[in-house]
């Protein structure tokens, strides 16, 4: 595979950048944050994005999608990262929509993906249960009761869980808490009886929710895939979501670098631009190198997922580990090179640092993915 973007992907990038610059600049994130928007994103803007086809990029045409791939959704995510655009793309498309597309039957896909692609339905996945990303550590239980399933437990860090119309809940049917086997996937409506949702605002202004299920009943038709064998679908979904998040992280660190470089050219000390100082030149060069390496690993991971390559999970792990390190370095350097104003709310660079910190922990931090890559390599 050639590690370059295709002409069509470059065109998508240009269109996405123009739209986001006009409709979702950083000022829009500030407005949503300061007004404590109940959703944490603009529903009218999301509807416009859906009309552009963004919500349906990875899904088949027969459900209203564009039938494209991970690379294309990565292009859009990268541009979202540049403006810190608050959208339901991660929760609704990369998580909820993806798991339905992979594990659902044709009836479920048609009923759920069609309104998702048109922007009329929001979806997410309730996976994590603790402070750290451990996808198989599931204590939430699912038991049979007649023709229904009864779900009990609690989920944390559910992306946009407070605003979603439906949730895909990962629950345990058998085995111990950390077992990979024995997991099931269940669709739960947001207004289901005996389920509560508690919104939490993160450091970057984005939103997650804690979901509590107290003997929530769902019909047998709400089960996705074969009950007890959900781990394969869960792994595939998280790989796609993680690669998309890496693309967003890439856009974010590119924006930090561009802003920092511009600042180095105008900020003067001792009568000269500080960008002329050799020490700062070296630090900026290090940032540039990290970004170029990040571009390569992100694109390789996205292309491997589209090609259904055997080593795709390993490449996704490498990408997340690399982007975690790069985001740490570049966000820190961006703030430090801006000096004291870098930590004030007046400067955008501090907003990128906060977003980077949340992204670093989402879907597993650097240590998690280094360990996963080592395991996939047989160590």
Secondary structure, 3 states (H helix, E strand, C coil): CCCCCCHHHHHHHHHHHHHHHHHCCHHHHHHHHHCCCCCCCCHHHHHHHHHCCHHHCCCCHHHCCCCCCHHHHHHHHHHHHHHCCCCCHHHHHHHHHHHHHHHCCHHHHHHHHHHHHCCCCCEEEECCCCCCCCCCCCCCEEEEECCEEEEEEEEEEEECCCCCCEEEEEEECCCCCCCCCCEEEEEEECCCCCEEEEEEECCCCCEEEEEEEEEEEEEHHHEEEEEEECHHHHHHHHHHHHHHHHHHHHHHHHHHHHHHHHHHHHCEECCEEHHHCHHHHHHHHHHHHHHHHHHHHHHHHHHHHHCCCCCHHHHHHHHHHHHHHHHHHHHHHHHHHCHHHHHCCCCCHHHHHHHHHHHHHCCCCHHHHHHHHHHHCCC
